[in-house]
Amino acid sequence: MHGRRIPSVLLPAVLATAGCAPSLEIGRPVAPLPARFEAMAPDPAPEPAALDRWWTLFGDAQLDDLVARGLRANADVRLGLARLREAQAIRRAALAPFRVQGDLQVTGGVQRSESLSGPDVLIGGPGGTSVTSGATVAAASPTFNLSWELDLLGRRGVARAAADADLAAARFVQEGTRAKLAADMADALFAARGLAAQAEAARETLAIQQGILAAMRTRTERGLAANADVARIDADVAQAEAQAAQLEAELAATKRAILVLLGEADKPLDTLPIHPRLDLPPQPPAALPSLLLERRPDVREAEQRLRAASARAELQRLELFPRLTLNPGAGLTATRGGGLNAVSAFWTLGAGLTMPILDRARLLAQMRAEGARAEQAVIAYEQAVQAAFSEADQSLIRLAGDRARLTLLARAEIRADEAYAADRLRFAHGLNDLPTLLETQRARSAARLATATARAETLRRAVTVFRALGGGWQASPGAATPSGE
């Protein structure tokens, strides 16, 4: 209805109201971003488009399968889809008042007349219709009345902008739910594999200590070692058993968490095999901080919330202006009985003008409230942008540190293996004592556990990086475009 001319008879009223209607100014968000991330690799391997399905960059068939199954059956994803359908219905309801509305009303009745003084009775007063005394007359009148508000000031367009932004925000919430599910699934899988690797290292340590214990018992029986040495190793064996048991319990709990993410919480744990595979993560794709404004679902959601709040504030400002409504109608009247059999048609055309006068103070207060909500949406958008950059930059910095730590731990594990092998050989030939061997063995076990832990943490950190960069959903131009009505 944009561009419609205002009828000349209403122009003075509209201009008078517009002259005293206050303006509404909402600040623009200020969220500057640096040109690049501090720890971004100078020549990353994948392309930015790889963020859509970043988990495929790990080359891990089990990870691909788990993410695909989770996106199909996870409860949070299905709940988000139901909320999206709710948002679509709310959008249609929000636009309904700006469409032509009409109601079909059918009235009818039956009337019987009995004359007390003559054979006939007059229906309808003087000049009415004469009906035979004692007759029954049935009448029905269906009417169809319309109501159509002329969009003189563009209310419909503003309302559509608010409804579209609300729906787009709901869609970004759904995309964020899917992205979170993919990240949570990968994080849980790598955590489980880390626990499996640590449990494997703990079992190996336990086997080594049990072998030393058996050797020391043999020496004690031959009088070559003291019982205190056996007790010392036995204590280490008990601690190793306790550590292995704890790691196995943590692994079982993590497997249950993965099954819940899959929507398969009722399945037994042995249906989910976990192997201690801890590969190096792929390099994150090339990304600039400005890409977060397009990639992060939470930033896009905050942007749409800001658009919706601004549109609602403008819509509330327009409530201070008059409304013009056309009210056409048509109907039929049918009468039968008592010698009558008549059908008549009629139509009406009316118009109404509503101007806020005594309610102006309340409307002004509501307008200021909507303006304040829009200002809050501006601040929320700025916070979302700053939080997105902080998360991405911090995760990239920590991932770089994790990679450097892995290199050092790998070297430490090699040297610990060499030291343990040498000390074990020396101990077998009686060239060093038991405490020296045990100390070397503990250092080797600690090095292996530290490497397994660091590898799992690096993989999980890589997942955090991909999520922080806005990966896990397809950021196509139509991702948030509402369907036409």
C-alpha positions as CSV (number, residue, x, y, z in Angstrom):
1,M,0.0,0.0,0.0
2,H,3.0,2.3,-0.2
3,G,2.6,5.4,-2.3
4,R,-1.2,5.6,-1.9
5,R,-2.5,9.1,-1.9
6,I,-4.2,10.3,1.2
7,P,-7.8,11.5,0.6
8,S,-8.0,15.3,0.7
9,V,-10.7,15.2,3.4
10,L,-8.3,13.4,5.7
11,L,-5.1,15.3,4.8
12,P,-5.5,18.1,7.5
13,A,-6.0,15.5,10.3
14,V,-3.0,13.5,9.2
15,L,-0.8,16.5,8.9
16,A,-1.9,17.9,12.2
17,T,-1.1,14.6,13.9
18,A,2.2,14.2,12.1
19,G,3.2,17.7,13.2
20,C,3.1,16.8,16.9
21,A,4.4,13.2,16.6
22,P,7.9,12.9,18.1
23,S,10.7,11.4,16.1
24,L,12.5,8.3,17.2
25,E,16.3,8.0,16.9
26,I,18.1,4.7,17.6
27,G,21.9,4.6,17.7
28,R,23.9,2.6,15.3
29,P,26.0,-0.3,16.7
30,V,29.7,0.4,17.0
31,A,31.7,-2.9,17.0
32,P,35.1,-2.4,15.4
33,L,37.2,-5.5,14.6
34,P,40.9,-5.8,13.9
35,A,42.2,-6.6,10.5
36,R,43.4,-10.1,11.4
37,F,43.6,-12.7,14.2
38,E,46.8,-12.7,16.3
39,A,47.5,-16.4,15.8
40,M,46.1,-17.1,12.4
41,A,48.4,-19.2,10.3
42,P,49.9,-17.3,7.3
43,D,49.0,-20.0,4.8
44,P,46.1,-22.2,6.1
45,A,45.3,-25.2,4.1
46,P,41.5,-25.4,3.6
47,E,39.2,-22.9,2.0
48,P,36.8,-20.8,4.0
49,A,33.9,-22.8,2.6
50,A,35.2,-25.8,4.5
51,L,33.7,-24.3,7.7
52,D,30.2,-25.4,6.6
53,R,31.2,-29.1,7.3
54,W,34.5,-28.6,9.2
55,W,34.4,-32.1,10.8
56,T,35.1,-33.7,7.4
57,L,38.5,-32.0,7.5
58,F,39.6,-34.5,10.2
59,G,39.3,-37.4,7.8
60,D,37.6,-39.4,10.5
61,A,34.8,-41.7,9.3
62,Q,33.5,-42.3,12.8
63,L,33.3,-38.6,13.5
64,D,31.4,-38.0,10.2
65,D,28.9,-40.8,11.1
66,L,28.3,-39.6,14.6
67,V,27.7,-36.0,13.5
68,A,25.3,-37.1,10.7
69,R,23.3,-39.3,13.1
70,G,23.2,-36.6,15.8
71,L,21.9,-34.0,13.3
72,R,19.1,-36.4,12.4
73,A,18.0,-37.6,15.9
74,N,19.3,-35.2,18.6
75,A,16.5,-33.9,20.8
76,D,17.9,-30.3,20.9
77,V,17.9,-30.2,17.1
78,R,14.4,-31.5,16.8
79,L,13.3,-29.1,19.5
80,G,14.9,-26.2,17.6
81,L,13.1,-27.3,14.5
82,A,9.7,-27.3,16.3
83,R,10.5,-23.8,17.7
84,L,11.3,-22.6,14.2
85,R,7.9,-23.8,12.9
86,E,6.4,-21.9,15.9
87,A,8.2,-18.8,14.8
88,Q,6.9,-19.2,11.2
89,A,3.3,-19.4,12.5
90,I,3.9,-16.3,14.8
91,R,5.1,-14.4,11.8
92,R,1.9,-15.2,9.8
93,A,-0.2,-14.1,12.8
94,A,1.8,-10.9,13.2
95,L,1.0,-9.9,9.6
96,A,-2.7,-10.9,9.8
97,P,-4.0,-7.5,11.1
98,F,-2.7,-5.8,8.0
99,R,-4.6,-8.0,5.5
100,V,-8.3,-7.7,4.4
101,Q,-10.4,-9.3,7.1
102,G,-13.9,-10.5,6.9
103,D,-16.6,-12.4,8.7
104,L,-19.6,-14.3,7.5
105,Q,-22.5,-13.9,9.8
106,V,-25.8,-15.8,9.4
107,T,-28.8,-14.8,11.4
108,G,-32.2,-16.3,11.3
109,G,-35.4,-17.1,13.2
110,V,-38.9,-18.5,13.1
111,Q,-41.9,-16.4,14.0
112,R,-45.5,-17.5,14.5
113,S,-48.3,-15.0,14.7
114,E,-51.8,-15.5,16.1
115,S,-54.5,-12.8,15.5
116,L,-56.8,-12.1,18.3
117,S,-59.3,-9.9,16.3
118,G,-59.1,-10.9,12.7
119,P,-58.0,-13.3,10.1
120,D,-54.8,-11.5,9.2
121,V,-52.0,-9.8,11.0
122,L,-49.7,-7.1,9.8
123,I,-45.9,-7.8,10.0
124,G,-43.5,-4.9,9.9
125,G,-45.8,-2.1,11.2
126,P,-47.9,0.3,9.1
127,G,-47.4,-0.5,5.4
128,G,-46.0,-3.9,6.2
129,T,-46.9,-7.3,4.9
130,S,-50.1,-9.0,5.7
131,V,-49.7,-12.6,6.9
132,T,-52.4,-15.1,7.3
133,S,-53.4,-15.5,11.0
134,G,-51.8,-18.6,12.6
135,A,-49.0,-18.8,10.0
136,T,-45.3,-19.6,10.7
137,V,-42.7,-17.4,9.0
138,A,-39.0,-18.4,8.7
139,A,-36.4,-15.8,7.9
140,A,-32.6,-16.0,7.3
141,S,-30.1,-13.3,6.6
142,P,-26.4,-14.1,5.7
143,T,-24.1,-11.1,5.7
144,F,-20.4,-10.8,4.8
145,N,-18.6,-7.8,6.3
146,L,-15.1,-6.8,5.3
147,S,-12.6,-4.6,7.1
148,W,-9.6,-3.1,5.3
149,E,-7.2,-0.6,6.8
150,L,-5.6,1.7,4.2
151,D,-1.9,1.7,4.8
152,L,-1.4,5.4,4.6
153,L,1.9,5.6,6.5
154,G,3.6,2.2,5.7
155,R,2.6,0.3,8.8
156,R,2.4,-2.9,6.9
157,G,5.9,-2.7,5.5
158,V,7.3,-1.9,9.0
159,A,5.3,-4.8,10.5
160,R,6.6,-7.2,7.8
161,A,10.2,-6.0,8.5
162,A,9.8,-6.8,12.2
163,A,8.2,-10.2,11.5
164,D,10.8,-11.1,9.0
165,A,13.6,-10.2,11.4
166,D,12.0,-12.3,14.2
167,L,11.7,-15.3,11.9
168,A,15.3,-14.9,10.6
169,A,16.5,-14.7,14.2
170,A,14.7,-17.9,15.0
171,R,16.3,-19.6,12.0
172,F,19.8,-18.5,13.2
173,V,19.0,-20.0,16.6
174,Q,18.2,-23.3,14.9
175,E,21.4,-23.1,12.9
176,G,23.3,-22.3,16.1
177,T,21.8,-25.4,17.7
178,R,22.9,-27.6,14.8
179,A,26.4,-26.1,14.9
180,K,26.6,-26.6,18.7
181,L,25.5,-30.3,18.2
182,A,28.3,-30.9,15.7
183,A,30.9,-29.3,18.0
184,D,29.6,-31.1,21.1
185,M,29.7,-34.4,19.3
186,A,33.3,-34.0,18.1
187,D,34.4,-32.7,21.5
188,A,32.9,-35.7,23.3
189,L,34.4,-38.2,20.8
190,F,37.9,-36.7,21.2
191,A,37.5,-36.6,25.0
192,A,36.5,-40.3,24.9
193,R,39.5,-41.2,22.7
194,G,41.8,-39.2,25.1
195,L,40.4,-41.2,28.0
196,A,40.9,-44.5,26.0
197,A,44.5,-43.5,25.3
198,Q,45.1,-42.6,28.9
199,A,43.5,-45.9,30.1
200,E,45.7,-47.8,27.6
201,A,48.8,-46.1,29.0
202,A,47.7,-46.8,32.5
203,R,47.1,-50.4,31.8
204,E,50.6,-50.6,30.2
205,T,52.1,-49.0,33.3
206,L,50.2,-51.4,35.5
207,A,51.6,-54.4,33.5
208,I,55.1,-53.1,33.8
209,Q,54.8,-52.6,37.5
210,Q,53.2,-56.0,38.0
211,G,56.2,-57.4,36.1
212,I,58.7,-55.6,38.4
213,L,56.7,-56.7,41.4
214,A,56.9,-60.4,40.3
215,A,60.7,-60.0,39.8
216,M,61.1,-58.4,43.2
217,R,59.2,-61.1,44.9
218,T,61.4,-63.7,43.3
219,R,64.5,-61.8,44.5
220,T,63.0,-61.5,48.0
221,E,62.4,-65.2,48.1
222,R,66.1,-65.8,47.2
223,G,67.2,-63.2,49.8
224,L,68.4,-60.7,47.2
225,A,65.9,-58.0,48.1
226,A,64.1,-56.6,51.1
227,N,60.4,-57.0,51.9
228,A,60.2,-53.1,52.0
229,D,61.0,-53.0,48.3
230,V,58.2,-55.4,47.5
231,A,55.8,-53.3,49.6
232,R,56.8,-50.2,47.8
233,I,56.2,-51.7,44.4
234,D,52.9,-53.2,45.6
235,A,51.7,-49.8,46.6
236,D,52.6,-48.5,43.1
237,V,50.6,-51.4,41.6
238,A,47.6,-50.5,43.7
239,Q,47.8,-46.9,42.6
240,A,48.1,-47.9,38.9
241,E,45.0,-50.2,39.3
242,A,43.0,-47.4,40.9
243,Q,44.0,-44.9,38.1
244,A,43.1,-47.4,35.4
245,A,39.7,-48.1,37.0
246,Q,39.0,-44.3,37.3
247,L,39.9,-43.8,33.6
248,E,37.7,-46.7,32.5
249,A,34.8,-45.2,34.5
250,E,35.3,-41.8,33.0
251,L,35.4,-43.4,29.5
252,A,32.1,-45.2,30.1
253,A,30.4,-42.0,31.3
254,T,31.7,-40.1,28.2
255,K,30.4,-42.9,25.9
256,R,27.0,-42.5,27.6
257,A,27.0,-38.8,26.9
258,I,27.8,-39.5,23.3
259,L,24.8,-41.9,23.0
260,V,22.6,-39.2,24.5
261,L,23.8,-36.7,21.9
262,L,22.9,-39.3,19.3
263,G,19.4,-39.7,20.7
264,E,20.2,-43.3,21.5
265,A,20.5,-43.1,25.3
266,D,18.8,-46.5,25.7
267,K,21.6,-48.4,23.9
268,P,24.3,-50.3,25.7
269,L,27.8,-48.8,25.9
270,D,29.4,-51.6,23.9
271,T,27.5,-50.4,20.8
272,L,29.8,-47.4,20.7
273,P,33.4,-48.6,20.1
274,I,36.1,-46.0,21.1
275,H,39.7,-46.5,19.9
276,P,42.6,-44.5,21.3
277,R,43.1,-42.7,17.9
278,L,44.5,-39.2,18.5
279,D,45.6,-37.7,15.2
280,L,46.8,-34.2,14.8
281,P,44.0,-31.8,13.9
282,P,43.8,-30.0,10.6
283,Q,44.8,-26.4,10.2
284,P,41.8,-24.0,10.6
285,P,40.7,-22.4,7.3
286,A,41.7,-18.9,6.3
287,A,39.5,-16.4,8.2
288,L,39.4,-12.7,9.0
289,P,37.6,-11.2,12.0
290,S,35.1,-9.6,9.7
291,L,34.0,-13.1,8.6
292,L,32.5,-13.6,12.0
293,L,29.8,-11.1,11.2
294,E,28.6,-13.5,8.4
295,R,29.6,-16.9,9.9
296,R,28.6,-16.8,13.6
297,P,24.9,-17.7,14.1
298,D,24.8,-15.9,17.4
299,V,26.0,-12.7,15.8
300,R,23.6,-13.0,12.9
301,E,20.8,-13.7,15.4
302,A,21.7,-10.5,17.4
303,E,21.7,-8.5,14.1
304,Q,18.2,-9.7,13.3
305,R,17.0,-9.0,16.9
306,L,18.3,-5.5,16.4
307,R,16.4,-5.1,13.1
308,A,13.2,-6.5,14.7
309,A,13.5,-4.1,17.7
310,S,14.1,-1.1,15.5
311,A,11.1,-2.0,13.4
312,R,8.8,-2.5,16.4
313,A,9.9,0.9,17.8
314,E,9.0,2.5,14.5
315,L,5.7,0.6,14.4
316,Q,4.9,1.9,17.9
317,R,5.7,5.5,16.7
318,L,3.2,5.1,13.9
319,E,0.5,4.3,16.4
320,L,0.4,8.1,17.1
321,F,-1.0,8.7,13.6
322,P,-4.6,8.2,12.5
323,R,-6.0,5.0,11.0
324,L,-8.4,4.9,8.1
325,T,-10.5,1.7,7.6
326,L,-12.9,0.8,4.8
327,N,-15.8,-1.4,5.8
328,P,-17.7,-2.8,2.8
329,G,-20.4,-5.5,3.2
330,A,-23.1,-7.4,1.4
331,G,-25.8,-9.8,2.4
332,L,-29.1,-11.5,1.6
333,T,-32.5,-11.7,3.4
334,A,-34.8,-14.6,2.7
335,T,-38.3,-15.0,4.1
336,R,-40.6,-18.0,3.6
337,G,-43.9,-18.9,5.1
338,G,-47.3,-17.4,5.7
339,G,-47.9,-16.7,2.1
340,L,-44.4,-15.1,1.7
341,N,-41.5,-16.3,-0.4
342,A,-39.1,-13.4,-0.9
343,V,-35.3,-12.9,-1.3
344,S,-33.7,-9.5,-1.2
345,A,-30.0,-8.4,-1.5
346,F,-28.2,-5.4,0.0
347,W,-24.7,-3.9,0.2
348,T,-23.0,-1.3,2.4
349,L,-19.9,0.8,2.1
350,G,-18.5,2.5,5.2
351,A,-15.3,4.1,6.3
352,G,-13.9,4.9,9.7
353,L,-11.2,7.3,10.9
354,T,-9.5,6.6,14.3
355,M,-7.2,9.3,15.8
356,P,-5.4,8.9,19.1
357,I,-6.2,11.8,21.3
358,L,-6.8,11.0,25.0
359,D,-4.6,7.9,24.7
360,R,-1.6,9.8,23.4
361,A,0.3,9.8,26.7
362,R,0.2,6.0,26.9
363,L,1.3,5.6,23.3
364,L,4.2,8.0,23.8
365,A,5.3,6.0,26.8
366,Q,5.1,2.7,24.8
367,M,7.1,4.3,22.0
368,R,9.9,5.3,24.4
369,A,9.9,1.8,25.9
370,E,10.3,0.3,22.4
371,G,13.0,2.8,21.7
372,A,14.8,1.7,24.9
373,R,14.5,-1.9,23.9
374,A,16.0,-1.1,20.5
375,E,18.9,0.6,22.2
376,Q,19.4,-2.6,24.3
377,A,19.4,-4.6,21.1
378,V,22.2,-2.3,19.7
379,I,24.3,-3.0,22.8
380,A,23.5,-6.7,22.6
381,Y,24.7,-6.8,19.0
382,E,27.9,-5.0,20.0
383,Q,28.5,-7.5,22.8
384,A,27.8,-10.5,20.5
385,V,30.5,-9.2,18.0
386,Q,33.0,-8.6,20.8
387,A,32.4,-12.0,22.4
388,A,32.7,-13.7,19.0
389,F,36.0,-12.1,18.2
390,S,37.4,-12.8,21.7
391,E,36.4,-16.5,21.5
392,A,37.9,-16.9,18.1
393,D,41.1,-15.1,18.9
394,Q,41.6,-16.9,22.2
395,S,40.9,-20.3,20.8
396,L,43.4,-19.7,17.9
397,I,46.1,-18.6,20.3
398,R,45.5,-21.6,22.6
399,L,45.5,-24.0,19.6
400,A,48.9,-22.6,18.5
401,G,50.2,-23.1,22.0
402,D,48.8,-26.7,22.1
403,R,50.6,-27.5,18.8
404,A,53.9,-26.3,20.2
405,R,53.3,-28.2,23.5
406,L,52.7,-31.4,21.5
407,T,56.1,-31.1,19.8
408,L,57.8,-30.8,23.1
409,L,55.9,-33.6,24.8
410,A,56.6,-35.9,21.9
411,R,60.3,-35.3,22.4
412,A,60.0,-35.8,26.1
413,E,58.2,-39.1,25.7
414,I,60.9,-40.4,23.3
415,R,63.6,-39.4,25.8
416,A,61.7,-41.0,28.7
417,D,61.3,-44.2,26.8
418,E,65.1,-44.3,26.1
419,A,65.9,-43.6,29.8
420,Y,63.5,-46.3,31.0
421,A,64.9,-48.9,28.6
422,A,68.5,-48.1,29.6
423,D,67.7,-48.2,33.4
424,R,65.7,-51.4,33.1
425,L,68.7,-53.1,31.4
426,R,71.1,-51.8,34.0
427,F,68.7,-53.0,36.8
428,A,68.6,-56.5,35.2
429,H,72.3,-56.6,35.4
430,G,72.5,-55.3,38.9
431,L,74.1,-52.0,37.9
432,N,71.5,-49.7,39.6
433,D,69.0,-50.0,42.4
434,L,65.2,-50.3,42.5
435,P,64.4,-46.6,43.4
436,T,66.2,-45.5,40.3
437,L,64.3,-47.8,38.1
438,L,61.0,-46.9,39.7
439,E,61.7,-43.2,39.3
440,T,62.5,-43.7,35.6
441,Q,59.4,-45.8,35.1
442,R,57.2,-43.2,36.7
443,A,58.7,-40.5,34.5
444,R,58.0,-42.6,31.4
445,S,54.4,-43.2,32.5
446,A,53.9,-39.5,33.2
447,A,55.3,-38.6,29.8
448,R,53.0,-41.0,28.0
449,L,49.9,-39.8,30.0
450,A,50.9,-36.2,29.3
451,T,51.2,-36.8,25.6
452,A,47.9,-38.6,25.4
453,T,46.2,-35.8,27.4
454,A,47.8,-33.1,25.2
455,R,46.8,-34.8,22.0
456,A,43.1,-35.0,23.1
457,E,43.1,-31.5,24.3
458,T,44.6,-30.2,21.0
459,L,41.9,-32.0,19.1
460,R,39.2,-30.6,21.4
461,R,40.8,-27.1,21.0
462,A,40.6,-27.4,17.3
463,V,36.9,-28.1,17.6
464,T,36.6,-25.0,19.7
465,V,38.3,-23.0,17.0
466,F,36.0,-24.2,14.2
467,R,33.0,-23.5,16.3
468,A,34.3,-20.0,17.3
469,L,34.9,-19.2,13.6
470,G,31.2,-19.9,13.0
471,G,31.5,-23.4,11.4
472,G,28.9,-26.1,11.3
473,W,26.2,-24.6,9.1
474,Q,25.8,-23.4,5.6
475,A,25.9,-19.6,5.5
476,S,24.1,-19.2,2.2
477,P,22.5,-15.9,1.2
478,G,19.1,-17.3,1.7
479,A,19.8,-18.8,5.0
480,A,17.7,-16.3,6.9
481,T,15.4,-15.1,4.1
482,P,11.7,-15.7,5.2
483,S,9.5,-17.6,2.8
484,G,7.1,-15.4,0.9
485,E,3.5,-15.0,2.1
